[in-house]
Amino acid sequence: MSKLEQILQQYQQTNIAIYGLGNETEKVLNELDAQYHIVGLLDSFRDKGELYGKSIIPLIETVQKNVKLILVVARPGSCKAIARKIEAFCKGNEIAVYDVRGNDLYEKKSVVYDFKNVTGITKAELVQQMKGKDVLSIDLFDTLIMRKTLYPTDVIEIVECKLKERGIHIENFFSRRLESEKYLSQQTAPVLEQIYAYMLEKYAVTGVTAQELSQLEWQVDYELVIPRNEVCQWVSGVYNSGKEVYIVSDTYYTQQQLVRLLDKCKITQYTAVIASCEYHTGKTQRLFEILKQKLQGKSCMHIGDDDISDIQSAERAGISAYKIYSGLDLLEKAGYLGLSEFMQKLSDRIKVGMFVSQLLNSPFQFETEEKKIMIKDAYWLGYLCFAPMISDFVIWFKKQIQKYNIKNIWFCARDGYLIKKMYDIFVRENQSIYFLTSRTAAIRAGIQSRQDIGYIEEMRFSGTVKEQLQKRLGITVKEEKENLISYEQEIFNHAMVCRDGYQKYIAQFQTNNGEIAFFDFVAKGTCQMFMSRMVDAHLKGFYFLRLEEEQMHDKNLDIVSFYENSEKENSVIFDDYYILETMLTSPMPSVIYFDENGSPVYAEETRSKADIECFQKAQNGILDYFKTYLKICPDSQLIENKKLDEVLLALIHRVGIEDKTFFNLKVEDSFFNRMTEMPSLI
């Protein structure tokens, strides 16, 4: 007995509605209608009429008809989207929602970070099964290639945004585009231009042609696809062994367009492409029969990710079939890694889609001995875990610069090293300044009073007063006294020299009229406070996270923070900002003062070559992510989501990390004379 049959037995005496109007709904009705009380069909875009002998009803009518179960007939990704849309209504009216595979769409799956409870066909088993076959048939989307978005329908949302950016506004574009595809797919397998032609005619849309719309959607989708590398390698091996390989796809793209997608993904070793729209029939209809005619009696097996259109449909045509997991399948089996409640907006789904397309690119991850989800190296740590948070900060930073109309931007060393690169990419100019500073350099030059010396001494140094004088202030003394204030004259004299060198450095920069945006990553404002004494312009601080705000209240610093006070209590960012600082830093040591010519003098480098290479790899991953995200996500949808970012960042504590050099890193704070081993923070 199948999983669905077990569920349906509980609803034999109650009313059931089916959600979905596609061809598969007709098959489900044929199988279930005689045994169960199916009182109507539901759909996102239609709430009246009749189809397959059943009335199409609005969702609210399910209450009047005493419906206790809604059975969703759609692909897994679409099922999740539908479930979210009707969740409040169904839960409020005690209506269960299952998909056609027997999965409770409101069941909260436990979050796991391994695949210990996942079983499926392994790569070795596929190799064995293929030995007795002449031909391999393989699905394209989500099997051989995948998109850098979470759901296929995200493509349509991106298209709608791009149309609006061009000044083209089509009312209810998203729903009308999907409705048109559904309607035409009941009779045939349409090409994309036919879908748009039908939509434009039905809704009397003017100002744009079906060809322009279909070309735009194609271009958007083309940019999103990437190969599933392990699957592609296996398929190449099959082809190179002398066997035929057919790529069989339910699609509204032409065969020529599919070939272009394959070329982009460097997939060239196949016999032919069979596109449903070229034959006007899909997999659940006659597409596998057409494949069999081409095979002329040769034995064949089919590989795909969909239980119905790939597995059941192939087997119904007499072709053995095996399911391999899509990236979304694996994400679901991991309980969405805790991401599910934070994926409401298009930008969220693009972030998660980019994440899944890389971390869960292989369908064979459950085969390893530990079955743990693994991140290979520092590059992917940067791309997968650090980049979403840092990207959102840069997006926020740009909005703040626009809000306050600031023309001068100083990205303070060393945490501003990567942030400046990202900001310059974002705004497509290089007008900002990478400003050399540090707490050490700032206080050496900025000390003016006994209160300043007291402020420095309150920041507890791990060492003697003599060591503190040397390391923090650059003053060497022979005699050890009780505290820093005992050396006030030496400190003031040395500060005058340091201030002169620093001001010569600052004089190199040409600044516009108005205030200066002063970036610091995580700080309480020490650098900003001391630096404000050396410039005429007002410094307005823009921080990722501000520390000890209450203690600095009397300093009158003007600071805006990405993490506001109200967000700090419920945030886990305090657990990980040390790690972020370590990964964002410059490959140069910290500046400690400026000489008489205004040239920087750096501290001795304590990091190894391997340490620097490690965080530079992570920075390359962050940069590549940021460029990709900006390319995919429409400008209007660049919306920060710190909670989603935090879940992705926290994965560094929960998944396996293979890069040993990452664990060799040390979190250095020379100002406090402290050093922390990376493993103690993970």
C-alpha positions in Angstrom: 0.0 0.0 0.0 1.4 3.4 -1.0 1.9 6.3 1.4 -1.0 8.2 -0.2 -3.3 5.2 0.0 -2.6 4.9 3.7 -3.5 8.6 4.2 -6.6 8.4 2.0 -8.1 5.5 4.1 -8.5 8.0 6.9 -10.7 10.2 4.7 -13.0 7.6 3.1 -16.1 8.9 4.8 -15.3 12.6 4.5 -15.3 15.2 1.7 -12.1 15.8 -0.3 -11.1 18.6 -2.7 -8.2 18.4 -5.2 -5.9 21.4 -5.7 -4.6 21.7 -9.3 -6.1 21.7 -12.8 -3.3 20.0 -14.8 -3.3 16.8 -16.8 -2.2 14.8 -13.7 -5.4 15.9 -11.9 -7.5 14.0 -14.5 -5.5 10.8 -13.8 -5.8 11.2 -10.1 -9.6 11.7 -10.4 -9.8 8.6 -12.6 -8.1 6.6 -9.9 -9.8 8.1 -6.8 -13.3 9.3 -7.8 -15.1 6.0 -7.5 -13.8 5.3 -4.0 -13.7 8.8 -2.3 -16.0 11.8 -2.0 -14.3 14.4 -4.2 -16.5 17.5 -4.1 -14.6 20.0 -6.2 -11.4 21.3 -7.8 -9.3 24.2 -6.5 -6.9 26.5 -8.3 -4.9 29.7 -7.6 -6.3 31.3 -10.7 -9.8 30.0 -11.3 -12.7 29.6 -8.9 -15.6 28.7 -11.2 -16.4 26.6 -14.2 -16.0 22.8 -14.7 -13.2 20.5 -15.6 -12.8 16.7 -15.8 -16.5 16.4 -14.7 -16.0 18.3 -11.5 -16.9 21.8 -10.4 -14.1 24.4 -9.9 -14.8 26.0 -6.5 -13.4 28.9 -4.5 -11.3 28.0 -1.5 -13.9 29.5 0.9 -16.5 27.0 -0.4 -14.6 24.1 1.0 -15.9 25.1 4.4 -19.5 25.0 3.2 -18.9 21.6 1.6 -17.3 20.3 4.9 -14.0 19.4 3.2 -11.6 17.8 5.6 -8.7 17.1 3.1 -7.2 19.0 0.2 -5.0 16.9 -2.0 -2.5 19.0 -3.9 -1.6 17.6 -7.4 1.6 19.5 -8.4 5.4 19.2 -8.4 7.0 19.3 -4.9 8.2 22.9 -5.2 4.8 24.1 -6.3 3.1 22.1 -3.6 5.0 24.0 -1.0 4.1 27.4 -2.6 0.4 26.4 -2.7 0.5 25.2 0.9 1.9 28.5 2.1 -0.7 30.4 0.2 -3.7 28.6 1.8 -2.1 27.7 5.2 -3.9 30.2 7.4 -7.3 29.4 5.9 -6.8 25.6 6.1 -5.4 25.6 9.6 -8.2 27.9 10.8 -10.8 25.6 9.4 -9.1 22.3 10.4 -8.5 21.2 6.8 -5.6 18.8 6.2 -3.4 19.4 3.2 -1.4 16.6 1.6 0.4 16.3 -1.7 -0.3 13.6 -4.2 2.8 11.7 -2.9 1.2 11.4 0.6 3.3 14.1 2.3 1.6 16.3 5.0 2.4 19.8 3.7 2.0 21.3 7.1 4.1 18.7 8.9 7.1 20.5 10.6 10.1 18.4 9.7 12.9 18.2 12.1 16.0 20.2 11.1 19.0 17.9 10.6 22.4 18.4 9.2 23.1 15.0 7.8 21.4 12.4 5.6 21.5 9.5 7.9 17.8 8.8 7.5 17.9 9.2 3.7 17.9 6.2 1.4 17.9 6.1 -2.4 19.6 4.7 -5.4 23.4 5.2 -5.2 25.7 6.1 -8.0 27.2 2.6 -7.9 23.7 1.1 -8.2 23.0 3.3 -11.2 26.2 2.1 -12.8 25.1 -1.5 -12.2 21.6 -1.0 -13.6 23.0 0.7 -16.7 25.2 -2.3 -17.5 22.2 -4.2 -18.8 20.8 -1.3 -20.8 21.5 0.1 -24.3 20.1 3.6 -23.7 20.0 6.1 -20.9 17.0 8.5 -20.8 17.4 11.4 -18.4 15.3 14.3 -17.2 16.8 17.8 -17.7 15.6 20.3 -15.1 16.4 19.5 -11.4 18.1 16.3 -12.6 20.9 17.1 -15.1 20.8 20.9 -14.5 19.3 23.1 -11.9 18.5 26.8 -11.3 20.0 29.2 -8.8 16.5 29.9 -7.5 14.4 27.9 -5.1 11.3 27.3 -7.2 10.8 27.4 -11.0 8.0 30.0 -10.5 10.6 32.4 -9.2 11.7 32.8 -12.8 8.3 34.4 -13.6 8.5 36.8 -10.6 11.9 37.9 -11.8 10.5 38.5 -15.3 7.7 40.6 -13.8 10.2 42.7 -11.9 12.3 43.3 -15.0 9.2 44.3 -17.0 8.4 46.9 -14.4 12.0 48.2 -14.5 11.4 48.7 -18.2 8.1 50.6 -17.5 5.9 47.7 -18.6 3.1 47.0 -16.0 0.9 44.0 -16.7 -1.8 43.6 -14.1 -1.6 40.2 -12.3 1.2 39.2 -14.5 2.4 36.3 -12.4 -1.0 34.6 -12.0 -2.0 35.2 -15.6 1.2 33.8 -16.9 0.8 30.6 -14.9 -2.9 30.4 -15.6 -2.2 30.6 -19.4 0.4 27.8 -19.2 -2.0 25.6 -17.2 -4.8 26.1 -19.6 -2.9 25.4 -22.8 -1.1 22.4 -21.1 -4.5 20.7 -20.8 -4.7 20.3 -24.5 -1.1 20.2 -25.6 2.5 20.9 -24.6 2.9 24.6 -25.7 6.0 26.6 -26.4 6.6 29.7 -24.3 5.6 32.1 -27.1 2.2 30.4 -27.4 1.7 30.8 -23.7 2.3 34.5 -23.8 0.3 34.9 -27.0 -2.7 33.3 -25.3 -2.2 35.5 -22.2 -2.0 38.8 -24.2 -5.1 37.9 -26.2 -7.2 36.8 -23.3 -6.4 39.8 -21.1 -6.2 42.3 -24.0 -2.6 43.3 -23.0 -1.0 45.8 -25.3 2.4 47.5 -25.6 4.5 44.3 -25.7 4.6 41.2 -27.9 4.5 37.5 -27.0 7.9 37.2 -28.7 9.4 39.9 -26.5 8.0 38.4 -23.3 9.1 34.8 -24.2 12.6 36.1 -25.1 12.8 37.9 -21.8 11.8 34.9 -19.7 14.2 32.7 -21.7 17.1 35.1 -21.0 16.3 35.2 -17.3 16.2 31.4 -17.1 19.3 31.0 -19.2 21.3 33.1 -16.6 20.0 30.9 -13.8 20.9 27.4 -14.9 24.0 25.5 -13.8 25.0 21.8 -14.2 24.6 19.2 -11.5 28.2 18.2 -11.8 28.3 14.7 -10.4 25.3 13.7 -12.5 26.8 15.2 -15.6 30.1 13.3 -15.0 28.2 10.1 -14.7 26.2 10.7 -17.8 29.4 11.5 -19.7 30.7 8.2 -18.6 27.7 6.4 -19.9 27.9 8.1 -23.2 31.7 7.4 -23.5 31.0 3.7 -22.9 29.2 3.6 -26.2 25.6 3.9 -25.0 23.0 6.3 -26.3 21.8 9.2 -24.1 18.5 10.9 -24.6 17.6 14.0 -22.6 13.8 14.0 -22.2 12.2 17.1 -20.8 8.7 18.5 -20.1 9.3 22.0 -21.2 8.0 25.0 -23.1 11.5 25.7 -24.5 12.3 24.5 -28.0 14.8 21.8 -28.7 17.2 24.5 -30.0 16.9 26.4 -26.7 17.5 23.3 -24.6 20.7 22.7 -26.6 21.8 26.2 -25.8 21.2 25.5 -22.1 23.2 22.3 -22.3 26.0 24.1 -24.1 26.1 26.8 -21.4 26.5 24.0 -18.8 29.2 22.3 -21.0 27.0 19.2 -21.5 27.8 18.0 -25.0 27.8 14.2 -24.7 24.3 13.0 -25.5 22.5 11.5 -28.5 19.4 13.7 -28.8 17.1 16.0 -26.9 13.4 15.2 -26.8 11.4 18.3 -25.8 7.7 17.9 -25.0 6.6 21.1 -26.8 8.2 19.8 -30.1 5.9 16.8 -29.9 2.8 18.5 -28.4 2.7 16.0 -25.5 4.2 15.6 -22.1 5.7 12.8 -20.0 2.4 12.0 -18.3 0.8 11.7 -21.7 2.7 10.2 -24.7 6.3 11.5 -24.5 7.8 8.2 -23.3 5.9 6.3 -26.1 7.6 8.6 -28.6 11.0 7.9 -27.0 10.3 4.1 -27.2 9.6 4.5 -31.0 12.9 6.1 -31.4 14.7 3.3 -29.5 13.4 0.6 -31.9 13.5 -2.1 -29.3 16.7 -1.1 -27.5 16.6 -1.5 -23.7 16.4 1.7 -21.8 16.3 3.1 -18.3 15.1 6.6 -17.3 16.5 8.8 -14.5 14.5 11.8 -13.1 13.5 13.6 -9.9 9.7 13.6 -10.1 7.8 10.6 -8.9 4.9 11.0 -11.3 6.1 12.6 -14.5 9.5 10.7 -14.5 9.1 7.5 -12.5 5.5 6.5 -12.9 5.1 7.7 -16.4 8.3 6.0 -17.7 7.3 2.7 -16.0 3.8 2.9 -17.5 5.5 3.0 -20.9 7.5 -0.1 -20.0 10.8 1.8 -19.3 12.5 1.0 -16.0 13.0 4.2 -14.0 15.0 5.4 -11.0 14.5 8.6 -8.9 17.4 10.7 -7.9 16.9 13.6 -5.5 16.7 17.2 -6.7 18.4 19.9 -4.6 15.0 20.9 -3.2 14.3 17.2 -2.3 17.5 17.1 -0.2 16.7 20.5 1.4 13.3 19.2 2.5 14.9 16.0 3.9 17.1 18.2 6.0 14.1 20.1 7.4 15.0 23.0 5.2 18.0 23.5 7.5 15.8 25.8 9.6 15.3 28.2 6.6 11.7 27.6 5.8 10.0 30.3 7.9 12.3 33.0 6.5 11.7 32.4 2.7 8.8 34.7 2.1 10.2 37.2 -0.4 11.7 36.7 -3.9 15.1 37.8 -2.6 14.9 35.2 0.1 14.2 32.4 -2.3 17.0 33.6 -4.6 19.4 33.4 -1.7 18.2 29.9 -0.7 18.2 28.8 -4.3 21.8 30.0 -4.7 22.7 28.1 -1.6 21.0 24.9 -2.6 22.4 25.0 -6.1 25.9 24.7 -4.7 25.7 22.9 -1.3 23.1 20.3 -2.5 24.2 20.2 -6.1 25.0 16.5 -5.9 22.1 14.0 -5.4 24.6 11.4 -4.1 25.5 13.2 -0.8 23.8 10.6 1.3 26.3 7.9 0.1 29.3 9.1 2.2 30.1 7.1 5.4 29.2 9.9 7.8 26.3 11.2 5.6 27.0 14.6 7.0 26.3 17.8 5.0 29.8 19.1 4.2 31.3 22.4 3.0 34.5 21.7 1.1 36.7 24.7 1.6 37.1 28.4 2.6 35.8 29.6 -0.7 32.5 27.8 -0.2 32.3 28.9 3.4 32.5 32.4 2.1 29.9 31.8 -0.6 27.4 29.8 1.4 27.6 31.0 5.0 29.2 34.5 5.1 28.1 36.1 1.9 24.3 36.5 2.4 24.8 38.5 5.6 27.6 40.6 4.3 25.7 41.2 1.0 22.7 42.4 2.9 24.9 44.8 4.9 26.4 46.3 1.8 22.8 46.7 0.3 21.7 48.4 3.6 24.9 50.6 3.6 24.1 51.9 0.1 20.6 52.8 1.1 21.9 54.7 4.1 24.3 56.7 1.9 21.4 57.6 -0.4 19.1 58.4 2.5 21.6 60.9 4.1 22.9 62.1 0.7 26.6 61.6 1.7 29.3 62.2 -0.8 32.4 61.2 1.2 32.8 57.6 2.2 35.6 56.2 4.3 35.8 52.4 4.7 38.0 52.0 7.7 40.8 49.4 7.7 41.0 46.5 8.1 37.3 45.4 8.2 36.5 47.8 5.3 38.9 46.1 2.9 36.3 43.7 1.3 33.3 45.9 2.1 34.7 48.7 -0.1 35.3 46.2 -3.0 31.6 45.1 -2.7 30.3 48.6 -2.4 32.2 49.8 -5.4 30.9 46.9 -7.5 27.4 47.7 -6.3 27.5 51.4 -7.2 29.7 50.9 -10.2 32.2 53.5 -9.2 35.4 53.9 -7.2 34.8 57.2 -5.3 35.1 55.7 -1.8 38.3 55.7 0.3 39.9 52.8 2.0 41.0 54.7 5.1 43.9 53.3 7.1 43.1 53.3 10.8 43.0 51.1 13.9 42.2 51.7 17.5 45.9 51.8 18.2 46.6 54.4 15.5 43.6 56.5 16.4 44.3 56.7 20.1 48.0 57.4 19.6 47.2 60.4 17.6 43.9 61.5 19.2 44.6 61.6 22.9 44.1 65.1 24.3 43.2 64.8 28.0 43.5 62.8 31.2 39.9 61.6 30.5 41.1 60.1 27.3 43.9 58.2 29.1 41.3 56.9 31.6 39.0 55.8 28.8 41.9 53.8 27.3 42.8 52.2 30.6 39.2 51.2 31.2 39.5 48.9 28.1 41.3 46.2 30.0 44.7 45.2 28.5 46.0 41.6 29.1 49.4 42.5 30.3 51.4 45.0 32.5 51.2 48.8 32.4 54.6 48.8 30.8 53.4 46.4 28.0 50.3 48.4 27.5 52.3 51.6 27.0 54.5 49.8 24.4 51.8 48.0 22.5 48.9 50.4 22.6 50.7 53.8 22.7 54.1 53.0 21.2 56.0 54.4 24.2 58.9 52.5 25.7 59.8 53.1 29.4 62.3 51.6 31.8 60.4 52.1 35.0 57.0 50.4 35.7 54.5 52.7 37.4 51.1 52.1 38.8 48.9 53.1 35.8 48.8 55.0 32.5 48.0 58.3 34.0 51.4 58.3 35.7 52.9 58.7 32.2 50.5 61.4 31.0 53.2 63.9 29.8 55.0 61.2 27.8 51.7 60.2 26.3 50.7 63.8 25.4 54.1 64.5 23.8 54.0 61.3 21.8 50.4 62.0 20.7 51.5 65.4 19.2 54.0 63.6 17.0 51.6 60.9 16.0 48.9 63.5 15.2 51.1 65.4 12.9 51.9 62.3 10.9 48.2 61.2 10.7 47.1 64.6 9.5 49.6 64.5 6.7 48.1 61.2 5.7 44.6 62.6 5.8 45.6 65.6 3.8 46.2 63.3 0.8 42.4 62.9 0.4 40.2 65.3 -1.4 36.8 65.5 0.2 33.6 67.0 -0.9 31.7 69.5 1.2 29.5 67.8 3.9 29.8 65.0 6.3 31.9 61.8 6.0 30.4 58.3 6.1 32.7 56.5 8.5 32.4 52.7 8.2 33.3 50.4 11.0 32.2 46.8 11.2 31.7 45.9 14.9 32.8 48.6 17.3 31.7 50.9 20.2 33.0 54.0 18.5 36.6 54.4 19.7 38.1 55.0 16.3 35.4 57.4 15.3 35.7 59.4 18.5 39.4 59.9 18.2 39.4 60.5 14.5 36.7 63.1 14.7 39.3 65.3 16.4 41.6 65.3 13.4 39.1 66.3 10.6 37.0 69.3 10.2 34.0 67.4 8.7 31.4 65.7 10.7 31.8 61.9 10.9 28.6 59.9 10.6 29.2 56.3 11.6 27.7 53.4 9.7 28.4 50.2 11.6 27.4 46.6 11.1 27.0 46.1 14.8 27.5 48.7 17.6 28.8 47.5 21.0 28.4 49.1 24.4 26.1 51.8 23.2 24.9 52.8 26.6 28.4 53.2 27.9 29.2 55.5 25.0 26.1 57.6 25.3 28.0 60.6 26.7 30.4 60.7 23.8 27.9 62.2 21.4 28.8 60.0 18.5 26.6 60.0 15.5 26.2 56.3 14.6 23.7 54.3 12.6 23.9 50.5 12.9 22.8 47.7 10.6 21.7 45.8 13.7 19.5 48.1 15.7 19.2 47.9 19.5 15.8 46.3 19.3 17.2 43.4 17.2 20.2 42.6 19.3 18.4 40.6 22.1 17.0 38.0 19.8 20.0 37.8 17.5 22.8 35.2 17.4 25.1 37.6 15.6 27.1 38.2 18.9 28.2 34.5 18.6 29.8 34.9 15.2 30.9 38.5 14.6 34.5 37.6 15.6 34.6 35.0 12.9 33.2 37.5 10.3 35.8 40.1 11.3 38.6 37.5 10.8 37.3 36.6 7.3 36.7 40.2 6.1 40.1 41.6 7.0 42.9 42.9 4.8 45.9 40.9 3.9 48.1 43.8 5.2 48.9 44.0 8.9 47.2 46.6 11.2 48.5 50.2 10.9 49.8 51.5 14.2 50.9 55.0 13.3 52.0 57.4 10.5 55.5 58.7 10.2 56.7 62.3 9.7 55.8 62.0 6.0 52.3 60.7 6.5 53.3 57.2 5.4 51.7 54.2 7.3 53.7 52.1 9.7 52.3 48.6 10.1 52.4 46.2 13.0 54.4 43.0 12.7 52.5 40.4 10.7 51.5 37.5 12.9 49.4 35.6 10.4 50.9 32.9 8.2 50.8 32.8 4.5 48.3 29.9 4.7 46.1 32.0 7.1 46.0 34.9 4.6 45.3 32.6 1.6 42.4 31.0 3.6 40.5 34.2 4.3 41.3 35.5 0.8 39.6 32.3 -0.6 36.6 33.1 1.6 36.5 36.7 0.3 36.6 35.4 -3.3 33.6 33.3 -2.4 31.8 36.3 -0.9 32.6 38.5 -3.9 31.4 35.8 -6.4 28.2 35.4 -4.5 27.5 39.1 -4.3 28.1 39.6 -8.1 25.8 36.6 -8.8 23.1 37.8 -6.4 23.1 41.3 -7.9 22.9 39.9 -11.4 19.9 37.6 -10.5 17.9 39.6 -8.1 16.0 42.7 -9.5 17.0 46.0 -7.9 13.5 46.5 -6.5 13.8 43.2 -4.7 17.1 43.7 -2.9 15.6 43.4 0.5 17.6 42.6 3.6 16.6 39.6 5.7 18.9 39.3 8.7 17.1 36.3 10.2 17.6 34.2 7.1 21.2 35.4 6.9 21.8 34.3 10.5 20.5 30.8 9.9 22.9 30.5 6.9 25.8 31.9 9.0 25.1 29.6 11.9 25.6 26.6 9.6 29.3 26.9 10.2 28.6 25.4 13.7 26.4 22.6 12.4 27.7 21.2 9.1 31.0 19.6 8.4 33.9 21.8 7.2 36.6 20.0 5.3 39.1 22.9 5.1 41.7 22.4 7.9 43.3 25.8 7.2 40.1 27.5 8.4 40.4 25.8 11.8 44.1 27.0 12.0 43.0 30.6 11.9 43.3 32.7 15.0 41.0 35.6 16.0 43.5 38.4 16.9 42.9 41.5 18.9 46.2 43.1 19.4 44.6 46.1 21.2 43.6 43.9 24.0 46.6 41.6 23.6 44.3 38.6 23.1 44.2 35.8 20.6 41.5 33.1 20.2 41.8 29.8 18.4 39.1 29.4 15.7 37.9 25.9 16.9 36.9 27.5 20.2 34.5 29.8 18.4 33.1 27.0 16.1 
